[in-house]
Amino acid sequence: MQPSKDISRLIEIMAALRHPETGCPWDIVQNFETIKPYTIEEAYEVSDAIERGDMDDLCDELGDLLLQVVFHARMAEEAGEFSFGDVVNAITAKMIRRHPHVFARSAADTPDAVKKQWDEIKQAEKRERTERRLKRGVTEDFNSGLLGSVQRSFPALTEALKLQERAAKVGFDWSAPEPILDKIEEEIGELRVALREGDRAKVSDELGDLIFAVVNIGRHVKADPEQAVRGTNTKFRRRFSHIEQVLEAEGETLQDATLERMEEIWQAAKAIERAIVAE
């Protein structure tokens, strides 16, 4: 098997990896749910490469993201649902349909006219989608109702924030931040119970409720939860890097250092940060 610029080679490789007898043991046992986190991760890595302006990384990460599409399409084909060719056909048909001003006759010759035309076509597609879903017996539709405009493709924290904002528009909201703190304490109590019971599914459910409540208080105090966590992530990186540097200077390694020693250096890093802010 040799590399190629032809997409068919990538499809062949994925088929080989998924072959039940001669394929890769890891790839064979994967399903849509287990692969989903990797798909999201690869999309974020594409975004990161763009933000850094690294074209080499962008080329590589786009390949990784394309692999995810091929992976999902292969699993769908094995299940008799659709193939990679169907995915390509669907998106090419959609692009042609949504751009009649390019691929067919259309009076849309201004950005506003194109936008109006695009919205009308999307509405027609949405109706067709609903009909297809009903034929397949799928009745639940998260794209309908007041919350339908909130995209499920958002990062979870952003989705939670936007769901709460939409619900608040019709009065389904806390009146002040303080009652939310009580709700957070209630959710922590329920999480403690789930942990004692050892029910992993319930622990995950209660953890989600707790995070959702924390997002809610962030919204009330005008602190975007996604940005708040990003700030904390940056802070964690900086402090942990300080631990590594101090240990290296002392001839130690992370693996050999005790938790107590690492915590001591962590607190020192915090003190340094506070002193810098105070200046």
N, C-alpha and C positions, 0 to 999 in steps of 0.2 A: 504494500500500500504506500503510494507516494503522495506528497502534498500536491495541491492543484488550486488554481484560481476558479475552477468550475464548482458551483455550489453542489452539484451532484456528488462530488467526491466526499464532501462533508456529510451528506445524507447517507452515503454508503458506509462511512466510518461509524456513524451512529447506529446504523442497522447491525454492523458487525459487533459493536460494543453491547448491544442489546440481545444478541443471538443467545437463546436459552441454553445452548450446549457449549459453544466455543467463545462466548462473549466475556466481558469483564464481570466478575462476581458482584462488584459494587453497583455498576450501572444496571445490571439485570434486575436487582431488587428495588430499584427506585420507582416512585410513582409521582403523580402530580403534586401531592401534598409535600413529599419529601424534597422535591426539586424546587418548589415555589420559593423558599428562602434564598436559594442560590440565584434565582432569576432576579429577585429584588436586589440582592447584593451586587450583582453584575451591573444593573442599571445605575446604582449609586457609584460604582467604580468608573463607569463611563462619564458620569457627571463630574466626578473628582478630577479625571484626566482633562476634561474641558476647562474646569476652573483653574487648573495649573498650567494650561496652555501646552501640555506635553503631547505632541502629535504621535510620537512613538507609542506611548502608553494608550492613547486614544484608539489607534489602529488595533492594538492588542486587545483592549477591553471591548471594543465593538465586536471583535471576533468571538470573545467569550460570551457576549450577550446573544450573538447570532446562534451560538451553540445551544443556548438555552431554548431558543425558538425551535431549533431542529429537534432537540430532546423531547420537548412537549409534543411536537407534531408526530414524532415517531411513536410515542406512547399512545397517542390518540389513534394512529393508524393501526397499531396492534389491537386496539379495542374496537376497531371497525367504525370509528367515528369520522375522522378526516385525516388527510395526509398533508405533507408540507406543500405539495402542489395546490391543494385546496386553500391553504393559508395565503399563498402568493396570489392565487386567482381572486380571493376575497378582497385583498387590499388593492390590487390593481383595478378591479371593478369599482371599488369604492372611490379611488382617486379619479378615475375617468368620469364616474357619475357625479362627483362633487365639483368637477371643473368643466362644466359644459362650455364655459367661455374660452376654454383652451382647446378642448377635444371635440367640440361640436358648436353649432350656432347658438349664440346667447346674446341677450341685450345687455348683460352685465359688463360694463366697461369702466366702472369706478370701484375703488375699494369698498365703499358703502354698499353698492349694488351687489358686489361679489359676496360680502358678508351676509346680506339679506338672502341671497340665493342659497348660500351654504347652509344657513339656518333652516330654510324651507326643505332642503334635501335631507338634512339630518332628521327633521321631524318625520319625513316620509320613511326614512330608514328605521326610525324608532318604532313606527307602527308595524312595519314588516317584521322587525325583530320580535315584537310582542306576539304577533301571529305565529311565528316559528316556535317560540317558546311554549305557547299554549298547545301546539300540536305535539310537542315533546312531553307535555304534562307538567311543565314548569310554571307554577302559578305565582310564586313569590317573586316580587320585582322591587329591588331596592332603588331603582331609578324613578319610581313614582312617588307621589305625595310630597309633603313639605320638605323632607330630607333628601328627596331624589336628586337634587342638584349637587349634593356633597359627594364628590368622587370617592369611591372605595379604593382607588389607586393611590390616594394620598398616603404619606407616612402615617402610621397609626395615631401619633400624637396630634398631628395636624388635622386628621379626620375627626378625632374626638373634639378638638377645639371648634371646628366648623359645625359639627352636629349640635354642639351646645349653643353656638351663636344662632343657628337657625331656629332651634327650639325656643330660645329666649325671645325671639321676635314676636312670638304669640303668647308670651307670659309664662312659659314653662321654665322657670329659672329661680335661683335663690335670690333673696332680696339684698343680701350682704355677704361678705366673706366669712364672718364668724360662724354661721351655721354650717358652712362647708367644712370647717375644722372639726366640728362635732361629727360630721359624716365621715371624715377621714379616720377619726378615732374609732368610729363604729366599724368601718371596713377593716382596719387593722385588727380589731377584735375578732372579726369573722375569719380573717386570714390566719390568726393564731389557732383558732379552732380547727380549721382545715389542715394546718400543719400537724397538729396533735393527732388528728384522725389518719393522717398519712395518705389521704386521697389526692393523688396528683392532679386529676382533672378538676377537682374542687379548689385546690390550691391555685391552679392557673386561673380559674374563674374569679376567685376572690382577689387575686393579684390584679387582674384586669379592672375590677371594680375600684380598687384602691387607686390605681394610676389614673383612671377616668376622673375620680374625685379630685385628685391633685391637679389635673389639667384644669378642672373647673375653677379652683381657687386662683390658679394662674391667670385665667381669663378675667376674673373679677378684679385682680390687682394690676391688670394690663401688662402681664409678663407672658410673652409668647412661650409656651412650654417647649417647643422644638428648639428655639434659640437658647432658652434657659439650660436645657440639657446639653446642647452643643457647647455652651460656655463651661459647664461642669466637666464635660469630656476633655476640653482643652486644659482645664485646671488639673484634672487627674493626670493627663499626659505629662504636664510640666512637673508636677510633684513627684511622680513615679520616676521620671527621668533623673530628677535630683537624687533620688535614692540610689539609682544605678551609678551615677557619677561619684557619689560619696563612697559607696562600697568599693568601686574600682580604685579610687584614690587610696583606699585603705588596704588594698590587696585582697578584697573579699569578692564573692559573687552572690548573686541573688539566690542561687540554689543553696548556698551554705549559710546565708544570713538567717537569723531567727526572726520570727514575726515581731517580737518585742523590739529588736534592733531596727527593723524596717519602719515600725511605727514611730520610733524615736526620731529617725531622720525625716519622716513625713511631717511630724509636728514642727521640726526645725524649718522645713520648707515653708510651711504655713506662716511661721513667725517672720521669715524673710519677706514673704509677700506682703504681710501686714505692715512691716516697717517701710517697704517701698511705697505702699499706698499712703501711709501717714506722712511721708515726705511731700 
